[in-house]
């Protein structure tokens, strides 16, 4: 018998992954060009050429025994961590060093490392709906309690009034994700400042440390000159979790990092805990080849003009058909209001036209659906007549 906890997790397994698998099934039946799969945030833009060049150069230059061996520290190669720190300092006027960086197995690995390091059973982790559904599982992994702030469907900025009322003496962490999955919204500087002020006030009231965990896999994917605030500049107890999955189109390589600033409460102990958590969670260390690759590619970025063209075409096309949605400012997701209250019914109707979209209830925001537009431009263009047929059903 599997564990009761896993029974629940299996029963509520990812609707996103299930939809992706359904897309693969339909592609076999109808042909891939006749299936419009907007389910999974799997980048379709190739990694920069510099990534391929770096891999070849590393294989030519590095001692394979050392390259494929364990790192001296579970936190990763010292030179890689220092290079990441210096890159961040140059971009955001911070003052990090290698000790502040823990290389991780993607952003998901990093979130599990920091939550393992912070949570005692019953500690509360606040999230703002809509949010990436795996946050619930990550908190549950360490017997944390997820506390949801209901969605602000006017503009999808966090509801700070509700947030203030839901912080308690058990609140240990707050997770924010900006640019946001699933909405594509970037939390404004004004929002971040007000959030920080609330958290400072509550820390003083309860005499506790409340950590702001910024989940940032989409930081580099922002459009129209939108600035994404760097949160360590606004709140002392901030930890950053970053991934190269989207910025370098390397989702399967599982490489990212945590930033734990010196200014954070108990920073020395927290850095040590993250180092140990990396080991005891079974990661041991982040993939060594990919650590070396990202060091050589810190100034490289995926060409987001491809995503931007998809964004503009899909958003304009859906609006013209009468669908209600906000224009994404970042990431590669569009969050659309379902024309009927039960968005799962709408998703089922869309599937009749080989359109695969994810229900908003997967993100604690029923009544909406998510479309991942990190697909080919042809998929966007060819899907719009099918969306027109779908729209006609509901008119």
Order of alpha helices (4+ residues) and beta strands (2+ residues): alpha-alpha-beta-alpha-alpha-alpha-beta-alpha-beta-alpha-beta-alpha-beta-alpha-beta-beta-beta-alpha-alpha-alpha-beta-beta-alpha-beta-beta-beta-alpha
